[in-house]
Amino acid sequence: MGFKCGIIGLPNVGKSTIFNALTESNKAEAANYPFATIEPNIGRVPVPDERLKILSEISSSKNTIPTFIDFVDIAGLVKGASQGEGLGNKFLSHIREVDAIAHVVRCFENNNISHVSSSINPKNDIETITTELILADLETLQNKIISLDKKAKSGDKLIKKQLVVLKTLINILNENKKININEFDEEDRFFVKCLNLISMKPLLYICNVDESSIITGNKFSKEVEQIAVEEENGTVNVSAVIESQISEFENKEEKLLMLKDLGLQQTTLNKVINAGYNLLNLITFFTSGPKETRAWTIIKNTKVAKAAGKIHSDFEKGFIRAETISYNDFIDFKGELACRELGKLRQEGKDYIVKDGEIFHFLFKV
C-alpha cells in the first residue's frame, strides 16, 4: 500500500509540469491554455527511502521492492465545475477516487502565462476550488437523500438514521464548516466514509512559486501557508520553472547537482511524498532477507497483526507472533543474525503497535 494522490487546481497553474516532475515523465501536456489535460494522467512512482537500499545491502537481498505512490493529474477545475463547466462533473468524479488531494496554487506573476483571473490572488483561487468541491459533495448528499427517502417508507430504522446523518452533513457544508468524522458514532462514521466526500479528503497545497522564491517563499505562498494553518492542511513550495529545467537532464546525478546549486535539499518528489505521508499519518515497516527486502506502508498506530495482513490475509488470520528489530539495531549490528545473538530481536504479540522503520518476520498458522 502506498497512496493515490490527485493533483488539482485552476487551469494554467503548473499542474502538469509538476506531475511530470513527480513522475519523471512527460506524460502530461504542459500548455498555456485551459484543459490541456482532459483524461487524467496517472503515474506510479516508487517512494524514495534510503533505508530500503541499506537494508537490502546488509541482507544481500536478490530483490529490492519499494512501496509506490500513484499521482493522478486531473484537468483544471473552473468556477461552475460542479454544474459541468469546463467538463467539471467528469473531472470531479476522478477526484473521488484518490486518497489525498494536492492542490496546486499559482504563487507567481508572469504576464506571458495566462490566468483565469485578471490578477494573481491565491486566496480567491483556493476559494473557487473549495466551493466547487463542496457543491459537488452537496449534490452527492442530496442525491443520496432522494435515493433513501424512497426506501425510508418501509420504516427501516437504519435508513432513517442515515437520512439524519445526511442532513447533518449538508448543514455543516452549507455553513462552510469542516466535517469532523469523530463527532459521529462508529456506525455513522462507517456510513460517512462510504460516501467518499471530496471535501473530507486530506489536502496538501503545492505553492508554485517563481525561481527566486523557491527557498524563502513569497507573499503569495505565505498567504497560502496561513490558509493551510487555519484549515490544518499542509503546504510545500515548488517551482515549475526549475522543474522544467531539471527535466532536461537525463542523468540523476546532474539533476541532484543542479538542485544543490540552487540551495535545495530534496527533490519535488521527496517534498510531496514526505508531506503526503505526514498528512495521511503513514509510516513504513520492512521485511528483509536474502530473497528480498521490501517496504510496506501502513497507517500510524497500526497493530502488528493488522500490519501482517498487508503482506497476506493469512498472516493476519493465523497470526502467532512477530519477530521485530529496530532499524537502528539492524544497521548497527549488520543484520538479523547478530541482532538475534545479542538479544536485539524482540518477540511481539498481536496488539503491539508498529513503529516506523522496524523490520519484521511474521509467524503464523494457516
N, C-alpha and C positions, 0 to 999 in steps of 0.2 A: 504494500500500500504506500503510494506517495500521495499526491493530491492533484486535483484538477483545478486550474486557476483560469478564470475568464478575464480577458483584457478588454475593458470597455472605455468609453469616453466619447466626447463630441467628435465630429469629423475633423480631420487635419490637426490632430493634437500630437501625433507621433506614435500612435498605437502600433502600426505595422512595422515601423523601424525598430521599435523596442522589442516587438515579438521576434523579429529576425535576429536581434542581438541576443535575446534569451535562448533561442533555439539554434543559434549559429547557422542560420539558413537564410535563403532568400525566397522563402515560400510566400510571404505576404507582400503584395504590391504596395510600395510606398509611393503615393502620388499626391499631387497638390490639387485634389478635387474631392468632393464628398462621395462616399460609398464606393471607394476603390475596392473595398472588400465587401463581397456580397455573401457568399457562403463562408462560414468560419474556417480559418486556417488552424490546423491542430499540429502541434509539435511536441514530441515526447523527448525529454532530456534526462540524463542521469543526474541525480542530486550530488553535487560535489561534496566529498567528505574525505579529507586526507587520512582519517583514521582507518578507513577501509583498506587503502593501499598498504599501510603499515602492518595491519593485522594479517593481511594476505601474505606479505613477505615473511613475517615471523612464522606463520603456519605452513609456508611453502605450498600454498594452495594452487591447484591447477586452474581454477576459475575464480574470478572476482566479479561479484554481481552487485551493483548498486541498487538503491531504490530509485524510483522515477517520479517525475512530475510532468503532467500534461498541461501545456499552455494552449488556450483557445483564443484566437484573435477574432473578436466579434465586431461586426461592422459598426461604424459611428452612429450613435443614437442622436436624435434631434428632438426639439420640443414637439410634442404631439405624437411621439413614438408609440405610446400606449394606445393611441387611436389609429395607428397604422401609418403615420407619417414616416417617410423615408424607409419603407419596408419594416417599420418598427416592431410590429407584432411578431414577425418572423425572427428578428434579431433578439427580442426579449425572451423568446422560447429557448434560445441557445443558452442564455444566462442561467436559466433554471437548473441546468444540468451540471453546474460546476460546484465545487466545494467552497471556493472563495473567489472574491472579485478584486482584480487590480484595476483601479480607476485612474487612467492616465489624464492628467490635468495640464493644460498648456500654461507654462510659467515663464515664457519668454516673449519678447517683442521682435517681430520681423515682418516688415511690410511686403516682403516677397512671398510670404506664405499666408494664404487666405485663412480667415477665421469666420465662423458662423455669426459671430457678433462683431460689432463695429470697433470694440476695444477689448483688450485683454483683461478679463475680470474672473479670476478663479472661483470666487465665491458664487457669482452668478452661474458659472458653468456647472459647478457642483450641484447647485440648487436645481438646475434644469434636469440633470441626470437623475438626481434623487427623486424629484417629483414624478418623473416618468416611471421609475421603478415602483414607487408607492401606488401610482394609478394602476399599474399593471397588476399589483397584488390586490388592490381593491376590486378589480374586475374578477380576479380569480375567486376571491371570497364571496362576491355577490353571486357568481355562477354556482358556487358550491351550495349556497343557501337555497337557490332556486331548485337545485337537484334534491337537497334533503327535505325541503318543505313538502314535496310530494310524498316522500316516504314517512314523514312525521305523522301523517294522518292515521297511520296504523297504531300509533300510541307507543312506539318504541322509545324507551327511556334514554337509551344511549344516543339516539339521533337527536332527541330534544336537547340533551346536554351539549352535543356538538354544535347545535344551532346557537346556543347561548355563547359558546366559545367563539364562533364565527362573528357574531355581532359585537362581542367584546373586542376582537381584533380589529374590526372595522372602525370602532370608536377610537381605538388607540392610534391608528394610522390617520384618521381624519383630524386628530388633534396634533398631528406631526410629532408624535412621541415614538420612542423606540420600543419595540416589543421585547419584553423580558420573559423568556420562557420559564424562568424559575418561579414566576408568580402563579403558574398553573400546577395542578396536581399531576401525578405521574401519568394517569390515563390521558388527561388532556394534553400533556407535553408530547406524548406519542402522536396524538392526532395533529397537533400543530406542526410537528416536524414533517409529517406526511404531506402537508400542504405545500411544502417546498417553496416558501415565500422568498422572493428575491431580496427584499429589504432586510431579511434576517440573516443573510449570508455575511460572514466575516469579510471586511473590506480593507484594502490597502490602497492608499493614494500614492501613485507614482508621479512625482513632480518633474515634468520635462522642462529642464532649465537650459539656459544658454551655456556655452562652453566655459565662460569666465565665472559662472556661479555654481559649478558642479561641487565644489568643496564646501563653501560657506552658505550656499543658497542665496536667494534674493528676496525682495519684498513680496513677490508673488508666492514663492514656495513657503515663506514664513506664514503667510495668510492661510495657506492650506494646512500647515502644521498646527496652527491654532484651532482650525475647524476639526482636525483629526483628534486633538486632545479632548475637545468638548464631546466628540462622538465616541471616544475610546477606541479609535481606529489607529492604524499605523501609517507611516509615511517613509518614502525613500526618495532621494534626489537622483535623477538620471538625465543625461544629455543625449538626445537622439543624434545631434551633430557629431559628438565624439564617437557614438556607437557606429555611425555611418563610416567614419574614418577608420576605426578599428577593424570593421568588417572587410576592409580591403586587404588586410594582412591574412595570409593563409596559415602562416606559422604561429603556433600558440605562444612560443617564447617572444616573438616580435610583438604580439598583442599585449602580453604582460609587461614588456619593456615600455611600451607606449603608455600604458596605464601608470606605471611607476614615474615616468617623465611628467605626467600630468598631476602627480601627487595623489593618485588614487590607490587605495589599499586592496580593493577587491573588484571583481567583475560585476556587471549588472546582474548576471545570473545569481551569483552568490548573495548580493544585496537583497534581491527579491525573494529568494528561497529562504534566507535567514529570517527576513521579516514575515514571510508566509508561515514558517514553522512556529514563530512566536505567536502569531495571530491565531493559529489553529491549535496551539498548545501541543505540538507534535514533538516527539523525541525519537531517537534511533537506538535500536539494540542490534547486536551482531551474532551470527553463528560463524564459527571459524574452525577449519580443519584442513587436512591435506587435499580433500576433494574440492572444497570451495570455501571462500569467505564471502558472506552475504550480509547486506544491510536490510533491516526491516523497520518500517515506520509505524509507530503507534501513537495514540493519544496519551499525554502525560497522566500519571496516576493509574495506568492500566495494571491490573493484577497479572501475575506471571502466567497463570493458566490461560487467560484470555489472550495474552501475547503469543503463547504457543499455538493457539488456534489460527494466528495469522499465517503460520507456516503450513499447517494442515489441520482440518477439523478434528481428525483422530487424536492429534496431540492434546487438544483441549478436552475432548470427551473422556479419553483414557489417561488423563494426566496423573502421574505418580508424584514426581518432584522435579525440580530444576537444579542443575549444577551451574553455578554462575561465578564469574571472575570479573572484577572491576577492570576497566580499560587500562588504568594506570598500572595495576599489578601485572596485567598481561604483558604490557610493554616493558616494565622494569625487570621482570624475571624471564623475559624472552619466551613466552608461550605457556601452554596449558600444563605440560609435564612438570616444569619447575614450580608452577603455582600450586599444583596438586601436592607435590612433595613438601612444600613449605607451608602448607595449610592455608593458602590464599584462595582456594576454591571452596565455595560455600554451598551447602545443600539448603534449598528453599522450598517451602510449601506453596500451595495454590494461591494463597492470599497475599503473597509477597508482592510489593509494588516495584515494578521495573524502573530502574534508573537509567538515564541517558548514557549510552556508550558501553553498557555491560555486555559481556559475551556469555552465551548460554548453550548448554546441552540440555535437552528435554527428555526425561524418562517417562514412558507411557505404556499402557497395555491396550490392545485392540479389543 
